[in-house]
Amino acid sequence: MALGSASRYAEQPFVLLISDRPSERAALERSIALVMDCRAVDAGAALPAERPHLIILDAPPDRALALETAYRTAKPPVPRLVLARGERPFPMGAHLRVLPATTSRQVVLANVFALIEEATRSAKMRARRLGEHVTGATAIVADLFDSAALGAGLQRADIDRGTELVLAAVSEVGIGAWLEAVWRHDIGVYQHTLGVAGHAATFGSQIGLGRADLDRLVRAALLHDIGKSRIPVDILNKPGALNAEEYRLMQRHPDIGATLLKTQGEFEPEVLDVVRHHHERLDGKGYPDRLAGSAISDLVRIVSICDVFSALTERRTYRQPASGPEALAIMVEAQGHLDPDLLRAFAPVMLGSDALAA
């Protein structure tokens, strides 16, 4: 079960009440509706696609446990109130409250209203922090590109801070909310850089990378297109296909970026590898070095997938963005380009938690 992401919120927050007790469901729905919109469904019915503000589970033990388990990993977290039956234990968690199903309606409502209040405060705090993280990361990426364009040195401390901001935001609110916040700003190559970094943070976390490797992956994603700082803006922003000369110039950006970073001597070989080789293909038809197969590192393969997915699903002046499923279908069909095993692992991560699942 995939829970809708931040961009699929309903216009108004709502409580989702899942119950197999019609009379109790109707009574709770009427009372909750006085405070917040309440959508009540039977325990076996289809669930709303939009993300709820709070979930109340009043269902047989097996069904309640299955639903609670499905919602537990949602980002941002969705508070859940379980009206438990029998002795079946529920995993403890910061966003889970469990009451016996025999609890009086008055006590249940008191808990519901308290959870609504807590969730509202938490949502406002998350929105404020997310805005700060996106603003900070955007400023850092803009400074990096400006410095690179002017031939000035890149500050490693700034890059590390940008990495921390991306990881913190995606960990707290998920990739969907991160992308929604990034996409509010028409910031061209910066927007793409932040999108790739967000996807890399999400995918790297899901496949179990350790913190050092995850930092290196996100750092590489933030820098992967730094060579575009030396490409003329009219080519970068051209609202249509590039001609042959423009395309040859655009193909130089991986070499330009890697050379730029190498001259500073502060970046790991793995990061330089990503910057230079993120447009290589497994079949050897990529650029700039026509690497093939095992010559392409795992880190490069991961960033390449995030790069292509981001590019396909972003706004462009000359086309509409692809949906997540459409983008993945295009990537799967492009045989010989991307690592098929990593792509199989990437797909459920994006479709399970992403704004692009629809």
N, C-alpha and C positions, 0 to 999 in steps of 0.2 A: 504494500500500500504506500503510495507516495502522497505526502502531505503537501498541499499547495504552498508555494513560497511567497516571499514578501510582495511581489508584484501581482499576486493573485488574491490579495486581501479583498474582502468585500468593502464597499464604500463606507459602510458603518460596521464597527466591531459587533460581534455577536457571540452568544454562548451556544455551544453545540451540546444538546442533551440527547444522549443515546439511552433509550430505556425500553424494556419489553413489558413494562407495567403501564397499560394505557391510562388508567385513572390517575396514578401517581405522576405520570409523565405530563398529563394535561394540567394538573394542579401546579406542578413546579414551573411549567412553561408560563402559565398565567402570572405567577408571582415574579419570576425572573424578568419577564417582559416589562414590568414596571420600572426596571432599572436599566436594562440593556436588551436589545433584540435577542430573542431566543429561538433557535431552530431545533425543534424536537423531532426525532426520527426513531423508528423502531430499531431494536438491536440488530435485526437482520437486513435492514434496508440499506440502499446506497447512501453514501455520505456526501455532503457538499464538497465541491472542489475547492472553495475558498477556505482560507485559513481562519479558524475560530480564535476568539480571544481567550476562551476557557472551554474545557471539555468536561462534561459530567457523564460518567459511565455507570449505568444502572442496568446490568445485564448478567446472565448466568456466568459462573466463574470462568469457564474456558473462553467464552466470547469476550468477557471483560479483560482477561489477561492478554488475549491476542491483540485487542485494540490498544490497550495501554502500552504493550511492547512496541506496536507499530508507531505510536505517537511519541515515544520516549526520546528518540534521537532527533526530533524536529529542531531546526534552527531558524529563527530564534525559538527558545523553549516555549512550549504551550503548557500552561498549568492544567493539571488534571485532578478531578475529584472522583474517586471511585467509591461507590456504595457497594461494599463487598458482602458477598454471601458465603456462608460456610467458613472454613478454616484456611482456605487457600491463601498463601502469603503473596503479597505484591512486593516487588523490589522497591526498596526505599530510594527516595530521590528528592532533590531540592524543590522540584516542581510538581510533586505528587502528594496528595492528601488522601487518606483512606478512612472512611467511616463505615460502620456496620449498616447494612441495608435497612435495619430496623430502627435506625436513628429517627427521631421525630422530625417532621417537616420543618419546624421552626429552627432547629439546630442545623439542619442541612442548608436552609436558606441563609442563615448567619454565616456559615462557612463559604457559601457561594459568593455572597456579597463581599466578604473579606478578600477572597481570591480575586474577584473582579478589581477591587481597589488596588491590591498588590500588583496585578498584571498591568494595570493602567500606568502605575508609577514606573514599573520596570520597562514598559514599552517606551515611555517618554525618555527615560535615561538611556536606553539603547539607541534611540533615534538621535539623541544629542551626541553620544559618543561616536556613533557611526558617521555623523556629519563632520565631527572633528577629525576622525581618522581619514576620511576621503579628502577633506580639505588639506590636511597635512601631507598626505601621500601625493596628491596632485601637485602641490607646491614643490615638493622634493623632486618629482619627476620633471617638472617644468625647469627647475634650476639645473638639473643634470643635463637636459637637452640644450639649454642655453649655454651652459659652460662648455659642453662638447663642441657646440657650433662655433664658439669663440676661441677654441683652442686652450681653454683654461683647464686646470686639473679638476677631476671629480673627487669630491670628498667622501671617503669610505664611511665616515660616521653618518653622513646623510643617507647613504645607500642602506646601511644597517638599520637606521631609524625607519626608513620606508618599508623595509622588510618586516620589521616589528609591527608597524601599523597595519599592513595587509594581513598578516597572520592573526593579529588580535581581532580585527574586524570580522574576518571570515569565521574564525573560531566562535565568536559570540553570536553573530546574526546569520551566518550562512552565505553561500555564494549568491543566492537570489537577491537578498537585500543589498549586498555589496554592489552587484551589477546595477541594480535599480538606482542606487545613489550615484554611481559613476556615470551612468547614462543620462542623468539629469543635466550634465554639462557637455556642451559641444566643444570638446577639447582635442579632437583629432587623434594624433599619434599618442598623446598622453592617455587618452581614454582607452585606446587599444592596449597600451602597456599595462595599465591598471587592471584591465580585464584579463589579460594573459596571466598576470601575477595572481589574481584572485582564483582563477581556475587551477593554476599550479598549486597554490596553497591548499585548496580543497582536495584535489586529486592526490597530492603527496600525503596528506593526512590520512585519507581513506586507504591508501595502500600500505600504510604503516611505516613511513620513513621516520627515522629518528630525528631529533630536533636539529642536530648539526646539518644533516642532509637536507632537511626541510628548509632551513635557512638558506642553504646554498642554492636550492632549487628556486626559491622565490627571488633571491638576489639575482640569479641568472635571468629569470623572467623579466624583472624590472629593467635589466640592461640589454635584453636580447636585441632590441631595435635601436640601440643608441647610435648606430651608424647612420640612421636616417636624419640625425641632426645635421649632417653635411650634405643632404640631398635637397635641392631647391624646393621651396614650399609649393610652387606652382605645379611641380610634378607630384608631390605627396598628396596634394588636394585636388588634383585634376578630376573633374566630374565625368570621367569616361575612360575608355581604354587608352593605355600608353602606346605611343608609336615605338618603333624598333629602337631608336636611339635613347628615348626616355626609359624604356624597359632595361636596356643594357646598363644605364646609369643606376637605376633602382636596384639591379642585381649586385651592385658593388657594395651595398650597405652592410652586409655581413663582414666583408673584408675590412671595410673602413672602421666598423665598430670594434672588431677584434684588435686591429692595429692600434687604435686609439687607447684601448684599455691596456694593451701589452706595454705601451711606452710608459705607463704609470708604474708598472711593477707591483701593484698592490692587490691584484686579483688572481684568484686560484685558477689553475689550468682548466678545471672543470667549467668554470664560468666563461673563460675565453672560448672554450670548445663550443658551448651553447651559442654564444654570440656569433661565432664564425659559421657554425654548421646547422643552424635551425632551419635552413631551407634545403638541406640535403634530403635525398629520398633513398629508401632501402634498395630500390632497383638501380641506383647509380645515376639517375637522370636529374638530380638536383644540382645546386650550386652553392658555393663557388668551386669546390674541389671534387665534385662527382664521387663522393664517398658512397660506399654500398655495404649492405649487410652488417657484419660484425664491426666494421670500422666506425659505425655510428654508435656513440655511447648511449647508455640508458637515459642519462639526464637530457641529452639532446632529443631523444625520442619523446620523452614526456613533454618537454617544452614545445616541440613541434606539434604535437596533438593539441595542446592548449592554444597555441598560436592559430592553427587552422580553424579550430572550433570558434574561437573568439572572432576571428575575421569574418566567418560566415554568418554569425549571429548578431553582428554589430550593424548599426545604421551606416549606410553609405549614400552619397548624393546621387549615385547612379543606379541604385537597386534597393529593394526592400530587404530587411534582415530575414534570414532563414529561421525557422523555429528549431528547437533542439533536435527533435526527431529528423527534420529535413536535413539539418547540418550533418548529423551522424550518418544518415543514409548516403550523402554525398561523399563523406570521408571513407565509408566502407567500400563504396564503388570505386574509389580511386586506388585500385590495387597497385601495389609496388611503392606506394608513397609512405604510409605510416605503419608503425608496428602493430600487427593485428592483435597480438595478445594484450598489449597495453590498451588498445582501442576497445577491446571487449571489457576490460576492467573499467575503463573511463565512462562508457555509455551509461551503466546503471547509476554511477555517482552523479552524473549530470541530470539524468531523467528522474532520479529519485529525490533530488533536493533542490532542483534548479528552477528559476523563473522560466526557463526555456523548455520545460517539460510539456507544455501545452502546444 
